[in-house]
Structure formats: structure tokens, C-alpha cells
């Protein structure tokens, strides 16, 4: 059974930092892509950052320069380092893994709250 488990969320003050982790288990095929998405209350789930098997990364415009996605392929883990956090970053953050032929797996999410 495929499982993605996120951790590292919590309450942080504006300007603070958090590091999210995602561990993947139960996948037999190569993971071509991992990504972080977020969903704020009353809003749709949006892409935050993606990292591809070759190391290419893409970011949503509002997090560029503040967030960094990375991946440990040997451990089937992904990370999201979040710096200079803003109240608008408050959301549930979800991890996604994609295998061939374009099969997506999601975690259950971790809540990030940015508030003073």
C-alpha cells in the first residue's frame, strides 16, 4: 500500500521558518516527480513547488526566493524549506509523488499556520 506522510507543520510567526518533510513508502516504481501543494481555507489546492527526477525545480511565483524543494531519492523523501513565512502562506500542505505512467499519490497533509 502506497503511503505518503508529511510532517513538520505547525504554528510560526511571520518571518519565521519551517521545514516540511514527506516520506514515501510502498511504491515499487521509480518516482519521476515529487511536489508540494497547499490549500488554504475556502480555496482550491495549488502547486507550491515541484522537483523532477533530473533535479529540475519549479515554484509558484509567490514563494520564489523563500521556499526550497529538495529530494532524497535513496530514501524516497522530499523536503520543503520555507523561510520568510507570511500569513498568506497559512494552509494545509500536501505532498505528491508521481510515477510512470503519470500516476499520482497524495499524502494527508500537514497544517502550517503563520500568525503572530
Secondary structure as UniProt FT lines:
FT   STRAND          3..7
FT   STRAND          10..12
FT   TURN            14..15
FT   STRAND          18..25
FT   STRAND          31..39
FT   TURN            41..42
FT   STRAND          46..52
FT   TURN            53..54
FT   STRAND          57..59
FT   HELIX           61..63
FT   TURN            64..66
FT   STRAND          67..72
FT   HELIX           73..75
FT   STRAND          77..82
FT   HELIX           87..89
FT   STRAND          91..99
FT   TURN            100..102
FT   STRAND          103..106
FT   STRAND          110..114
//
